[in-house]
Amino acid sequence: MAVLALVVSWAMAGVLLWAGLEKVRDSGPSASTMTSLGVPPELARWAALLLSLIEVGVALGLVVQPHSAWPQSGIVALGLAFASAGFIALRRDQPIRCNCLGLGTNGRLGRTQIVALWAWLAGAAICHLGFDEPVSLSSGTFRLAALGLAMATLRAVAVWRALLEARGDRRSAMEMYLWPY
């Protein structure tokens, strides 16, 4: 059960850390989603920033203190908040854009967030049952570094693909246009 709890805590931490950091990087789309959900426009940017900081905080807690009640409670609270947003979106006349994982996502709020509540609750329960003892500071630091490295590797793959595409575009343009030298 401990291995399953470790995998689940890392997976949830990775999703929340990615989502939170993407929202911190550009809070505009998340603020727009908050406004669509009924948050007053003057508070929407602050609400989006607060959500992203909570996501990052809970993610860090899942990595360095997965046995503790506060990150597990944070998972439940975030799952309920996401499901509430999905429920509100289903009650609206027009679809609400989901910026769940940051700027690059283009889904819609709705049933997905409501169904995902069960996954968040199950993940919190697995963490609660699977971790018997506290994680040492050195182990927590190692886990955080490993998660950061995994996220950087995912980002590097996307950057490498963009680099290759840009190289192809540049070569194509050099063949098509006469460049003054």
VENPETA-V844857 format. One record per pair of residues at least 12 apart in sequence whose C-alpha atoms are under 8 Angstrom apart, sorted by the first residue. I is the first residue (numbers start at 0). GAP is how many residues later the second one is. Records with the same first field share a line. If there is no record, write none. Layout:
I: GAP, GAP
//
This chain:
0: 128, 129
1: 128, 129
2: 127
3: 122, 126
4: 118, 121, 122, 124, 125, 126
5: 121, 124
7: 115, 118, 119
8: 53, 54, 57, 114, 118
9: 52, 53, 137
11: 47, 50, 111
12: 45, 46, 47, 49, 50
13: 45, 133, 137
14: 86
15: 39, 40, 42, 43
16: 38, 39, 42, 43
17: 83, 133
18: 33, 36, 81, 82, 83
19: 31, 32, 33, 34, 35, 36, 81, 82
20: 31, 35
21: 79, 80, 81
22: 25, 26, 29, 78, 79, 80
23: 25, 28, 29
25: 76, 77
26: 18, 21, 22
27: 17
28: 70, 73, 74
29: 15, 18, 68, 69, 70, 72
30: 13, 14, 15, 16, 17
31: 12
32: 63, 64, 65, 66
33: 13, 14
35: 60
36: 48, 51, 52, 59
54: 23
57: 12, 13, 16, 17
58: 12
59: 84
62: 77, 80, 81
63: 71, 73, 75, 76, 77, 79, 80
64: 69, 70, 75
65: 61, 65, 68, 69
66: 60, 61, 64, 65, 66, 67, 68
67: 60, 66
68: 59
71: 52, 53, 55, 56
72: 51
74: 45, 46, 49
75: 44, 45, 48
78: 34, 37, 38, 41, 42
79: 37
81: 31, 32, 35
82: 27, 30, 31, 32, 33, 34
83: 30
84: 24, 25, 28
85: 23, 24, 25, 26, 27, 28
86: 23, 24, 27
87: 22
88: 20, 21
89: 19, 20, 21
94: 13, 14
95: 12, 13
96: 12
//
